[in-house]
Amino acid sequence: MEIERKFLIQSPPDNLESFPYHQIEQGYLCTDPVVRIRRQDEEYYLTYKSKGLMVREEYNLPLTREAYIHLRPKIDGVLIAKKRYLIPLPPSHTIELDIFENDLAPLVLAEVEFSTEQEANAFVPPEWFGEDVTYSEKYHNSMLSRKSNTPQQPTS
């Protein structure tokens, strides 16, 4: 089960390069239900996600590099590329800050995962977080992969 809140970010922290990150690319074989392939650094996955906004089922299965390369041309829409920074959020959370590249730049989103719905609903985001887009389907990566539906990052 995945329980997460998602926020638009206008200005990431100044010390961003001091945090660990993953280079990610992912594409969608299907968006209803969501079936995704992902390369995270040198690891490869096939993921199924159920319907839902803040709470949904998620299953990750390992793929070989060869299987990922075989499936990549079969995706619908654009291949999403992003750098995901992992920023500690005391006392026990991590902010996953996604800086999108290529067709989706300059979009920046932050996600925080939780153990329970109650914990997610009680979350008070840091001041530098922008609009809460948890309940907006248009910011799901599966929707972002549909190039014609890509929301643009609001400008200040």
N, C-alpha and C positions, 0 to 999 in steps of 0.2 A: 504494500500500500504506500502510495506517495501522497504526502500532505505538505503542500507548499504555498507560500505567498510570493507574489511577483510584483515588482515595482519598476517604473521607468526611472532612469537616472539621467540627470542633466549634467552633473559635474562629478566624475569619480574622484576618489581621494587622491591627493597630490603624490602620495608615496606608493602608488599602485605597483610600480616595478619591484618593490621590496617583498611582495607576496608571491607565493608559488602559483603557477598557472598550468593549464592544459591547453594544447592546441586541438581543437575539435572540428571535424567536418561531419555532417550528417545529412541524410536524405530520406525521403518518405516513399515507401513502396505503396502505401495505402494511408488515407487519412480518416477513414471511417469503417472499421476501427483503425487506430493509429498503429502502423507497422513501420518501424524506422531501422535504418542501418546507421552505425556511428563508428567513426575512427576517433579515438581519444589518445593522442600521442601515438604509440605503437600498439594499442589494444583495439580490438574490433568486437562489435556487439550487434545483435539483432534484438530489437525491443518491441514489445507489445504494450500499448497503453489503452485502458478502457475509457469510456466517456467520463466526463467530469471536469470541474474547474479547479477547486482547491484540493479536492480529495479524489484520487482515482487509483485503480490497480495498475501496477507496472511490473513487467517481467523482462529481465535481461538474460539473453543467452549468448555465450561466447561464439565468435566467428573466427575463422582463420583469415589471414590477410588475403589469401586467394579467393575465398568466398566473398569477402567484402568487395574486392575489385570486380568480381563477376557480377555482383548485384548492383553496383554503383550506376552503371548505364541504364538500369531499369527504373530508376526513381522518377517520380512525377515532380514537376516544378524545379526549383533551383536547389543546388547543393548548398547547404548552409555552412559557412565557415565562421568560426568565432574563437576568440581567446577567452578562456574562463579562468578568472582569478579567484583564489580561495582565500577569503578574508575572515579571520577569526572574529566572532561576535560573542564576547563573554556574556554569561558564564559558560554556555554549552553549545552554541550554534556556530555555523559557518555561513557567510554570505558567498554565494556563487555569483560573481559579477561577470556577465557575458558582454564582451565588446564585439559586435558583429562586424564582419568584413565584407568586401565585394558588394554584391547587390543590396545588402541590408545595412551597410554603413550609412549613417553614423549611429544606428540604433544601439543603445546600451540598456540592458535589463539586469536587475538583481533578483535572485531567488533565495529564499530561506526555507529549509525543510524542517518539519516538526514531527514529534512523536504522536501527538494527538490533535484533534480538531480544536479542543479547548485551548491548548497551548498556541495554536495558530491564530485563533480568534483574539487571544489576549496579547498578541505580539504588538509592541510599540516600536516602529522602525526608527533607525537613526535619522538625525536631522537631514542628512545629505540625500536620503531617499526621496524620490519624487512621487508621482501619482501611483496609487495602488491599482494595478491592472489584473489582479488575481482573477476577477470574474469577467474578464474580457477575453473571449475566445480569439480575438484577432492577434493577441500576443502569444498564443501557443506557437511553438516552433513549427508544428505541422501546418498551421495557417500561414506563417511567415514564408514557408517554402513555396507558397503559391504566389509567384512574383506579382501578379496583377492585384493581389489583395494586400500587399506589403504596406503597413502603416509607416509613415515617416516620423522620425524623432522630432518632437516639437522643439522649436527654437525659442530661446529666451528673448 
